[in-house]
Amino acid sequence: TLCLTLAPLGMADAARSHYGKEHPFTLTDLPPGQLKQDLQRLPPAAQAKAMAWLHRFNFPANDAAMLRADAKGGIHYQDFFPVADSVQTATPQALTGITPENTFLLHSRPNASKVIYLDFNGHLISNTAWNQGRANPLTARPYSLDADDSTFSSSELISIAAIWRRIAEDYAPFDVDVTTQEPASFGPTTGRILITRDTDANGNVMPSQGAGGVAYVGVFGLSNYGYYSPALVYFNNLGGGREDYVSEAASHEMGHNLNLSHDGTSTQAYYGGHGSGE
């Protein structure tokens, strides 16, 4: 599993192994790289916003290579997940009770106070932080394992149900309903994970093209959460849509929305766990 953590503690600030809320820093303290360059070219007000944003959570030094600041000072992660080239095997779980007819009606905890919506249908992205510097909206494509974006095949429906089940299991301990049914409305505690391609239906480059996923940090629960949504997962860069890769990336990107940084090792941003295989 690709892990994240809220607050790595006990590390000496002088070593600069961590930055952020419990490890205050200045722009000069950051290691060379894209994040530092992003911050340096921002106007003063946006730079101050970005620096304040980076102090709302703790992040290890390795994360600096994956954090980005947008033109207005918003902070997001750009994740290039390590993936294997192996072909996906059959879904290991028996998807009991799930049929093609109810694939888009799945709920993990219907009465929960918070919602994570898994959007496989494609989505028009407009008037969001992802649209900065763009003249037109982005027409994100649906999840598809073949060349036909207009309908879902039986194998695609099975994959969608399996992805939902994996993500629902990740969030099972919490008061959140992971669902494939689009909510009637979206508010501060209704998240959207958009599972799409990194090029939209009109050939436009999606944000952070080439990445496996991208998401703003610590925006879930804010009054303007919708502006920093959705969290984006690019299935075409995740084994062509493999259930395990897509589900892990989706849980991971929503974790960033929830203010989580990476929980890697002293040398790697991502920790894949012990042993081999599932």
Long-range contacts (C-beta under 8 A, 24 or more apart in sequence): 1-170, 1-248, 1-251, 1-272, 1-273, 2-81, 2-248, 2-249, 2-251, 2-252, 2-270, 2-271, 2-272, 3-262, 3-263, 3-264, 3-270, 3-271, 4-252, 4-255, 4-256, 4-260, 4-261, 4-262, 4-263, 5-58, 5-260, 5-261, 5-262, 5-263, 6-57, 6-58, 6-259, 6-260, 6-261, 7-58, 8-58, 8-60, 8-261, 8-263, 16-61, 17-60, 17-61, 17-266, 18-58, 18-59, 18-60, 18-61, 19-54, 19-58, 19-59, 19-60, 19-61, 19-64, 20-54, 20-55, 20-56, 20-57, 20-58, 20-59, 20-261, 21-55, 21-56, 21-57, 21-58, 22-58, 23-58, 24-55, 27-51, 30-64, 31-61, 31-64, 33-64, 33-65, 34-65, 34-68, 35-64, 35-65, 35-67, 35-68, 35-69, 36-64, 38-68, 38-69, 38-70, 39-69, 42-69, 42-71, 42-73, 45-73, 46-71, 46-72, 46-73, 47-73, 48-73, 49-73, 49-74, 50-74, 50-75, 53-217, 53-218, 56-217, 56-218, 56-259, 57-217, 57-218, 57-259, 57-260, 57-261, 58-261, 59-261, 59-262, 60-261, 60-262, 60-264, 60-269, 62-262, 62-264, 62-267, 62-268, 62-269, 63-261, 63-262, 63-269, 65-269, 66-262, 66-269, 67-217, 68-208, 70-129, 70-132, 71-132, 71-133, 72-129, 72-132, 74-129, 74-216, 74-228, 75-216, 75-217, 76-129, 76-214, 76-215, 76-216, 76-217, 76-228, 76-256, 77-213, 77-214, 77-215, 77-217, 77-253, 77-256, 78-208, 78-211, 78-214, 79-211, 79-212, 79-213, 79-214, 79-249, 79-252, 79-253, 80-210, 80-211, 80-212, 81-212, 81-213, 81-237, 81-238, 81-245, 81-248, 81-249, 81-252, 81-270, 82-270, 82-272, 83-212, 83-237, 83-238, 83-239, 83-242, 83-245, 84-239, 88-239, 88-242, 88-243, 88-244, 91-158, 91-159, 91-162, 91-243, 92-278, 93-162, 93-165, 95-158, 95-161, 95-162, 95-165, 98-161, 100-154, 100-157, 103-152, 103-157, 103-160, 103-161, 103-180, 104-160, 104-180, 104-181, 105-180, 105-181, 106-161, 106-164, 106-168, 106-179, 106-180, 106-181, 107-177, 107-178, 107-179, 107-181, 108-164, 108-168, 108-171, 108-172, 108-176, 108-177, 108-178, 108-179, 109-175, 109-176, 109-177, 109-178, 110-177, 110-179, 111-177, 112-175, 112-176, 112-177, 113-175, 113-189, 114-174, 114-175, 114-176, 114-177, 114-189, 114-190, 114-191, 115-176, 115-177, 115-179, 115-183, 115-189, 115-190, 115-191, 116-167, 116-171, 116-176, 116-177, 116-178, 116-179, 116-191, 116-192, 116-193, 116-254, 117-179, 117-180, 117-181, 117-182, 117-183, 117-186, 117-190, 117-191, 117-192, 117-193, 118-160, 118-163, 118-164, 118-167, 118-178, 118-179, 118-180, 118-193, 118-195, 118-250, 119-182, 119-192, 119-193, 119-194, 119-195, 119-230, 120-152, 120-160, 120-180, 120-195, 121-182, 122-149, 122-196, 122-201, 123-192, 123-194, 123-196, 123-230, 125-194, 125-230, 127-227, 128-226, 128-227, 128-228, 128-229, 129-216, 129-227, 129-228, 130-207, 130-232, 134-204, 136-202, 136-204, 138-200, 138-204, 138-206, 139-200, 139-201, 139-202, 139-204, 140-194, 140-196, 140-197, 140-200, 140-201, 140-206, 140-232, 141-196, 141-197, 141-199, 141-200, 141-201, 142-196, 143-195, 143-196, 143-235, 143-241, 143-246, 144-241, 145-240, 145-241, 149-201, 159-241, 159-243, 162-243, 162-247, 163-195, 163-243, 163-246, 163-247, 163-250, 166-243, 166-244, 166-247, 166-248, 166-251, 167-193, 167-247, 167-250, 167-251, 170-247, 170-251, 171-251, 186-226, 186-229, 187-225, 188-220, 188-221, 188-222, 188-223, 188-225, 189-220, 189-221, 189-225, 190-225, 191-220, 191-225, 191-229, 191-230, 191-231, 191-254, 191-257, 192-229, 192-230, 192-231, 193-230, 193-231, 193-233, 193-250, 193-253, 193-254, 194-230, 194-231, 194-232, 194-233, 195-233, 195-235, 195-246, 195-250, 196-232, 196-233, 196-234, 196-235, 197-234, 197-235, 197-236, 198-234, 198-236, 198-237, 206-232, 206-234, 207-232, 208-232, 209-234, 210-237, 211-237, 212-237, 212-238, 212-245, 212-249, 213-249, 213-250, 213-252, 213-253, 214-253, 215-253, 215-254, 215-256, 215-257, 216-256, 216-257, 217-256, 217-257, 217-259, 217-261, 218-257, 218-258, 218-259, 219-257, 220-254, 220-257, 220-258, 220-259, 228-257, 229-257, 231-256, 231-257, 244-278
